Amino acid sequence: MKFKKLRFWGIIMAAAISMAGCARTTSVDTTLSNEAEVSGPTETPEATEISKATAATEVTEATEAGRLVAGFVIEENDTKDTQKKKMYPYVVRTESTVWYLAADDIELMGEEAFFAGLEEVLGMIDQDYADARKALEDYISEEVQPVVIYTDFCNKAEISATAGAYCHPVSHFIKVFGDWKQAEYALLHEYVHYLTFIYTKEKPDSNFASEGIAEYISMLVCENRMCKKANFGAPEEYLEKLKNTDFWDAEEDAIKLKDIYLYNGLVYANGAYIGQEYQNVELAIVERTDEMQQYMHANDCSYEEAGCITAYLVETYGLDTVMDNLDKNLMTMSEMVYGKEFSEVYKDFVIWIALISG
Ligand SMILES: [Zn+2]
């Protein structure tokens, strides 16, 4: 599951821009609203969503079938389930994915914009997904099957209230919410969930382990063309400011993904979130307190902290150690595997990230 970044961009950007000496501000965008937390994913496309299906629209007549998008054929959905066919009239198959395109999403965006966004994503996704498989190849022993992806830009799934995208923990399909930009921001992260939910020897059984490895592989190991294309999901107003900072690659005219990601981790490590709300790896909106920062618990970590701490653990103890212990709770196994309690691991991580970011 990938969180929706928008509401936290104020804090991240204020810190990043401040560090870069562009605009001296540490203020937080207080216009960013808090949404209620929702419970974990429970729905399946077969059950809940079909009950939410709306009336047929003209796009359900599969007028686009046969068309080529980024070299891939838009196929008519040949399922015998008429409701599902109505809801997802088109299917696209690539090397790593099987897409189900929602009629409502095409109607929402308009055919031209919908298929233009799809084309951009299809042009990058197989390369990005191959990179993730390569990064985890020593831990995957069988052939990885294409992952099923549903578009849900109408945000029908309940989890879309807090998540930008998600990979169903039982059915293992990916669902993308919001728009194509948000999808580009999240799709590789969700694919790492797919790989670790099914194919790695040890499966993550805590949110920290699950989000940590997904963030680490997608944001700090792989090039992540899609996320770079979406400029890390940053809203335009912040992108303009970023262009005057060291976080902008003028040559590529794109955000420096790894640099800004590590800087995000540094912002948390330095305690900049004390007194501020943020979203933790359990997707809960919480306020970071002094005491939390002093004695960090794995569940209190943000996505960026989990990703950067996983990078620290890989660099210090090796990827084999991290992958072999993916199924163990860091709070109880830390002493045994890493020789110290998690709060001590966190303190060492703070020193590490300050060094590599400096
Ligand atoms: Zn996730």
Residues whose N, C-alpha, C, O or C-beta is under 5 A from the ligand:
A	BS01	ZN	M1 K2 E211 A214
